[in-house]
Amino acid sequence: MVKKKSGIDITTHMLVPEHSLLSEKEKKTLLEHYAISLAQLPKIFLTDPAIEDLGAKPGDVIKIVKKSSTAGEAVYYRGVISE
């Protein structure tokens, strides 16, 4: 378990969905598939505790997989920004 600034690893909490960093190839494929730019994705701050340990930098894309009682799982994407 990795300790966060608060002393708690929130990424292991059952209410925090899985966050992962897309590779550059996956990012390019995603943006081309939806015919959008990085600026059109919803944002997530670089300082968000859920992505602290992913090594993300501004301009990266985070994939978030949430459990859903109706769909099984729902996938969301966020563009990383510094502030």
N, C-alpha and C positions, 0 to 999 in steps of 0.2 A: 504494500500500500504506500503510495506516494503522499507525503504530507504537503498540504497547501499552506498558504499564508495563514489561514485560519486554524491550521493544525488538523484539518479534516479533508480526506480525499473524497470530494463530492462525486467524482466520476463513477464510484462504485455504488452510489445510492440508487435504489430502485426507480425513483422518479426522474432521474437524469438519463435521457436517451443516449444511445451510442453516437459518438462523434468521431469522424475519421477525416483525414486530409487526403484530398484527391491528388493524384500525380498530374504533371503537366499534360500528359497525353489524355488522361481522363477528363481534365478540365476543358481541354480543347474540344473533345468529343461532345461533352455536355453542352457547351456553348453553341457548337455547330448544330447539334440535334434540335435544340430549341430556337435556333436563329436569334440569339440574344447576345448582348455584350456583358462583360463582368459587372459593369455599372448597373445593369438592370436586375441583378440578383438582390434579394434581401441581404442585409448586412449582419455581421457579427463582429464585435470588437476583439482585437488582438488580446485584450486583457480579460476576456471572458474566462472564468475559472474552468469551464468545461473543455477548453482547448489549450490551456496553459502548457500541457505536456506534449502537444502534437508537433511543436517546432514550426508552427504556422508563421507566415509573414504577410504583410499587406499584399493583396493581389491574389492570394491563394483562395481555394474554394474548400469549404467544409461540407461533408455529407453527414446528415443527421437522420438516423433511423429510429422512429418512434413506434412503440407497440400500439396497435389499434384493435379494439374489440370487434370492429366490423370488417376491416381490410386485412387484418393480420399484422401488417406493418405499413407504415407510411414513410416515404423518403422525402427529405427536404434538403435544399442546398442553400448555403450562405456564403457570401463573399467577405473575406477578412479585410477589415479596415483598422487603421491605427487609432483614430479618434474622430 
